[in-house]
Amino acid sequence: LSKKAAAGSTHVVIDIPVGETAKVRSTEMAQKLQNHMETVGKAVGLNVKVVITDGTQPVGRGIGPALEAIDILKVLKNEADAPNDLTERALLLAGELLELSGKVKPGTGNQIARQVLESGKAYKKFVAICKAQGRFSKPVFAPYKIEIKAEKAGVLERIDNRKIAKLAKLSGAPQSQSAGILLNISLGKEVEENQLLYTIYAESKGELNYAMEYKNKHDDIITII
């Protein structure tokens, strides 16, 4: 928050995802953090709004700089295969920030944010910001990959956020910008045997092997029942 204030920010929306394997594991802890952040924000002259959200699974499909950027571009460009959960989370937070600014009526923030996104204005502004900072370059996938498929049919019951983040780190992310994990599934969905669950991307065979060694030792990264 001190960095936000030092950078000249006046209004800040903070997303706190809560889940069994998220950084914040209970609503009670999230509420304590909420109170602390809003108190500190007031002390340093910031208007702070904390939003407590679902952290039971990753938001979007990508885990890793380039893979997450690919998700973001799909959302900004209103592409048909854009991850819906990321779209809705972005609109929620953008709407909250618009309302916090006092420039839109309470309850209308989400709708206004959606209009800005669907009109193409959000993507146009994003590209302008990138160019103002130096350049806009299209993110790409790392050259080495391996697909992880379901060993049995069932329903996806659980994704261990911490372990799948560790898997992405062992593949090289975030130091290797195009490395990471691309998810192909979400909680509660029916899964067929041999269906693609996720893909591991790496910039070298060695990093891909490191990730696979970890994956093979942890069969609870994704739980199907």
Secondary structure, 3 states (H helix, E strand, C coil): CHHHHHCCCCEEEEEEEECCCCCECCHHHHHHHHHHHHHHHHHCCCEEEEEEEECCCCCCCEECHHHHHHHHHHHHCCCCCCCHHHHHHHHHHHHHHHHHHCCCCCCCHHHHHHHHHHCCHHHHHHHHHHHHCCCCCCCCCCCEEEEEECCCCEEEEEECHHHHHHHHHHCCCCCCCCCEEEECCCCCCEECCCCEEEEEEECCHHHHHHHHHHHHHCCCCEEEC
